[in-house]
Amino acid sequence: METFLKDYIERLRPAFSTLPEETGHTLASAFFSFKFELYPKTLRECATALAKVPGNGGNATLRKALSIVNAYADAYGNAQVRPESVARFEEADLPYIAVSLAPEVNEDPLTLDLDNALLLLYAAAVISSPDDEQALEEHRKYVVKMLDNYKRALGIQ
């Protein structure tokens, strides 16, 4: 799945290479704070990033990913299993998400959306925040493991 992740990041590079480094750093901070269950920090970082990311093209999907991560951080911070309402990825978002599954093989669409949101934050941060490159690389195994959960459904050996 390492190759899958690398290809995904390269596929997104044209869409997110123009994000300012400061915005990329905020994306990395949102990713890390969620991973480490620092949900109040995740809420702050998502709000900051949402204010910085324009709403056009791939950025619209990135904004949706931020709102998904934000909703889960809020729910988890309040000891809820899932948010009461959360944005969902749609057909227009498909070029920017890592894992797209047919409904008949997608056993948990909400978890897939959260995983895709985290994968998008990670990829956009890798692309746009050179200062966070080493820290993101150190957590690449976490992202690859997340992708491994979908290996069979994607038909990857």
C-alpha positions as CSV (number, residue, x, y, z in Angstrom):
1,M,0.0,0.0,0.0
2,E,3.1,2.2,0.2
3,T,3.0,2.5,-3.6
4,F,-0.7,3.2,-3.5
5,L,-0.1,6.1,-1.1
6,K,2.8,7.4,-3.1
7,D,0.7,7.4,-6.3
8,Y,-2.1,9.1,-4.5
9,I,0.1,11.9,-3.3
10,E,1.5,12.4,-6.8
11,R,-2.0,12.4,-8.2
12,L,-2.9,15.2,-5.8
13,R,0.3,17.2,-6.2
14,P,-1.0,19.5,-9.1
15,A,-4.1,20.4,-7.1
16,F,-2.4,21.3,-3.8
17,S,1.1,22.4,-4.7
18,T,0.0,26.0,-4.6
19,L,-1.3,25.9,-1.0
20,P,0.8,28.2,1.2
21,E,3.3,26.5,3.5
22,E,1.6,28.0,6.5
23,T,-1.7,26.4,5.4
24,G,0.1,23.1,4.8
25,H,1.5,23.3,8.3
26,T,-2.0,23.8,9.7
27,L,-3.2,20.8,7.8
28,A,-0.4,18.7,9.2
29,S,-1.2,20.0,12.7
30,A,-4.9,19.0,12.3
31,F,-3.9,15.5,11.1
32,F,-1.4,15.0,14.0
33,S,-3.8,16.4,16.7
34,F,-6.6,14.1,15.5
35,K,-4.2,11.1,15.4
36,F,-3.0,11.8,18.9
37,E,-6.6,12.4,20.2
38,L,-6.0,16.0,21.0
39,Y,-9.5,16.9,19.9
40,P,-9.7,20.5,21.2
41,K,-6.5,21.3,19.2
42,T,-8.0,19.5,16.2
43,L,-11.0,21.8,16.3
44,R,-8.8,24.9,16.4
45,E,-6.5,23.7,13.6
46,C,-9.5,22.7,11.4
47,A,-11.1,26.1,12.0
48,T,-7.8,27.9,11.1
49,A,-7.3,25.8,8.0
50,L,-10.9,26.3,6.9
51,A,-10.4,30.0,7.0
52,K,-7.3,29.7,4.8
53,V,-8.3,27.2,2.2
54,P,-10.3,28.7,-0.7
55,G,-13.4,26.8,-1.9
56,N,-12.6,26.0,-5.5
57,G,-11.6,22.8,-7.3
58,G,-9.7,20.3,-5.1
59,N,-9.8,22.8,-2.3
60,A,-13.6,22.3,-2.0
61,T,-12.9,18.7,-1.3
62,L,-10.1,19.6,1.1
63,R,-12.5,21.9,2.9
64,K,-15.0,19.1,3.2
65,A,-12.3,16.8,4.6
66,L,-11.5,19.4,7.2
67,S,-15.2,19.7,8.2
68,I,-15.4,15.9,8.4
69,V,-12.4,15.7,10.7
70,N,-13.7,18.6,12.7
71,A,-17.1,16.9,13.2
72,Y,-15.5,13.7,14.4
73,A,-13.1,15.6,16.7
74,D,-16.1,17.4,18.2
75,A,-18.0,14.2,18.7
76,Y,-15.0,12.2,20.1
77,G,-14.2,15.1,22.4
78,N,-17.8,14.9,23.8
79,A,-17.6,11.1,24.2
80,Q,-19.8,10.4,21.2
81,V,-19.2,7.5,18.9
82,R,-20.1,9.5,15.8
83,P,-21.2,13.0,15.0
84,E,-24.9,13.7,14.8
85,S,-24.4,15.2,11.4
86,V,-21.3,15.2,9.2
87,A,-20.5,16.2,5.6
88,R,-20.1,13.3,3.1
89,F,-17.9,13.0,0.1
90,E,-19.8,13.0,-3.2
91,E,-19.1,12.1,-6.8
92,A,-17.4,15.5,-7.5
93,D,-14.9,14.7,-4.7
94,L,-13.7,11.4,-6.2
95,P,-10.7,12.8,-8.0
96,Y,-9.3,13.9,-4.6
97,I,-10.0,11.0,-2.3
98,A,-7.8,7.9,-1.9
99,V,-10.3,5.1,-1.6
100,S,-13.5,4.9,-3.6
101,L,-15.6,1.8,-3.0
102,A,-18.8,0.7,-4.7
103,P,-21.8,0.8,-2.2
104,E,-22.1,-3.0,-2.2
105,V,-18.6,-3.5,-0.8
106,N,-18.5,-0.4,1.4
107,E,-19.5,-1.8,4.8
108,D,-19.1,1.4,6.7
109,P,-19.4,4.6,4.5
110,L,-19.0,7.0,7.4
111,T,-15.7,5.4,8.5
112,L,-14.5,5.4,4.9
113,D,-15.3,9.2,4.7
114,L,-13.3,9.8,7.9
115,D,-10.4,7.8,6.6
116,N,-10.5,9.5,3.3
117,A,-10.6,12.9,5.0
118,L,-7.5,12.0,7.1
119,L,-5.7,10.7,4.0
120,L,-6.4,13.9,2.2
121,L,-5.2,16.0,5.0
122,Y,-2.0,13.9,5.2
123,A,-1.4,14.1,1.4
124,A,-2.1,17.8,1.1
125,A,0.3,18.5,4.1
126,V,3.0,16.3,2.5
127,I,2.6,18.3,-0.7
128,S,2.4,21.8,0.8
129,S,4.4,21.8,4.0
130,P,8.1,21.0,3.5
131,D,8.8,21.9,7.2
132,D,6.6,19.0,8.3
133,E,8.0,16.5,5.8
134,Q,10.1,14.6,8.4
135,A,7.3,14.4,11.0
136,L,4.8,13.3,8.4
137,E,7.2,10.6,7.1
138,E,7.5,9.3,10.6
139,H,3.8,8.7,10.7
140,R,3.5,7.3,7.2
141,K,3.2,3.7,8.6
142,Y,-0.1,4.8,10.3
143,V,-1.4,6.1,7.0
144,V,-0.3,2.9,5.1
145,K,-2.0,0.8,7.8
146,M,-5.2,2.8,7.3
147,L,-5.0,2.0,3.6
148,D,-4.4,-1.7,4.3
149,N,-7.9,-1.9,5.8
150,Y,-9.2,-1.4,2.2
151,K,-6.7,-3.5,0.4
152,R,-9.1,-6.5,-0.2
153,A,-12.1,-4.2,-1.1
154,L,-9.9,-2.4,-3.7
155,G,-8.8,-5.8,-5.1
156,I,-5.1,-5.1,-4.4
157,Q,-2.9,-8.2,-3.6
